[in-house]
Amino acid sequence: MNWEVFITCAVTGSGTSAHISEHVPVTPQQIADAAIEAANAGAAIAHIHVRDPETGLPSRDPKLYAEAVNIIRASDTDVILNLTAGMGGDLTLGGPETPLPLNDAGTDMAGAEERLLHVTELQPEICTLDFGTMNFAEADYIMANTPGTLRAMAKRVQDLGVRAELEIFDTGHLVLAKELIAEGLIDGPVMLQLCMGIPYGAPNDPLALMSLVHALPADSIFSAFSIGRDQLPYVSMAALAGGNVRVGLEDNLYLSRGVKATNGQLVERARTILEAMNVKIMGPDEVRQKLNLTKHT
């Protein structure tokens, strides 16, 4: 059981959810406002993707990141910024019988340095690395993160003085994480995010979660979440397992059946659950000390 928990709010994500809920932020201003809303509700960390303001689809344009981050920083809101570095590893094959050539509409493969341009420029306190290659529910799509790419990205993030959050979708990802830790490419305290219930990664049942928890690197700090209707139950599950909490519209659009949520409402509900368990909610400065973060302005 973890009696002192920090909350991360993943405010928008990279899926097509902006076409489902009007509350999903799309423009840099909306994304910044969502991060500020989440911080005011009690989130210590805002996890940020950006989207094309015209289409609502995911983007990795450094200018969009810069606009959102600059708005947040100018607001003097005390929130730890966690920028994704997951974009640029999207591989879509041409189909079961003709895998090549690739489907250009769904493929966006970039080199390690290009995937980190926004991190290099903006120097957030944290950025996420998706720690492996994985199939998702889509027929021909692969989330591609080779060991070589991850080693290069981890080294670059380390050189920048940014803390890497390792996003773990299955048990094999922990094997690779431990290798990079042993190679000195991940600074401590090691920070991991256990991503549960995402097809076709680790299922979100308690035994699967605890198998990951029992395999964690020594002295690491972790959060855990699940998606959809299981996001809010996982607030208590994560704390009971000894971890921290992630909520937000990246992973779940609803506060209850048929009731669309805002990011702030999801953070408020997480606080209600945790405080009912007599858990202390950590603020940004406490999290900075716990994770030994370097604050950039």
HELIX and SHEET records of a PDB file:
HELIX    1   1 SER A   17  HIS A   19  5                                   3    
HELIX    2   2 PRO A   28  ALA A   41  1                                  14    
HELIX    3   3 PRO A   62  ALA A   74  1                                  13    
HELIX    4   4 ALA A  112  ARG A  115  1                                   4    
HELIX    5   5 LEU A  117  LEU A  122  1                                   6    
HELIX    6   6 PRO A  147  LEU A  160  1                                  14    
HELIX    7   7 THR A  171  ALA A  182  1                                  12    
HELIX    8   8 PRO A  206  HIS A  214  1                                   9    
HELIX    9   9 GLY A  228  ASP A  230  5                                   3    
HELIX   10  10 PRO A  233  LEU A  240  1                                   8    
HELIX   11  11 ASN A  263  ALA A  276  1                                  14    
HELIX   12  12 PRO A  284  LEU A  291  1                                   8    
SHEET    1   A 2 GLU A   4  VAL A   5  0                                        
SHEET    2   A 2 LYS A 280  ILE A 281  1                                        
SHEET    1   B 9 ILE A   7  ALA A  10  0                                        
SHEET    2   B 9 ILE A  45  ILE A  48  1                                        
SHEET    3   B 9 ILE A  80  THR A  84  1                                        
SHEET    4   B 9 ILE A 126  ASP A 130  1                                        
SHEET    5   B 9 ARG A 163  ILE A 168  1                                        
SHEET    6   B 9 MET A 191  CYS A 195  1                                        
SHEET    7   B 9 ILE A 221  PHE A 225  1                                        
SHEET    8   B 9 ASN A 244  VAL A 247  1                                        
SHEET    9   B 9 ILE A   7  ALA A  10  1                                        
SHEET    1   C 2 VAL A  50  ARG A  51  0                                        
SHEET    2   C 2 PRO A  58  SER A  59 -1                                        
SHEET    1   D 4 ASP A 108  MET A 109  0                                        
SHEET    2   D 4 GLY A  89  THR A  92 -1                                        
SHEET    3   D 4 TYR A 141  MET A 143 -1                                        
SHEET    4   D 4 MET A 134  ASN A 135 -1                                        
SHEET    1   E 2 TYR A 254  SER A 256  0                                        
SHEET    2   E 2 VAL A 259  LYS A 260 -1                                        
END                                                                             
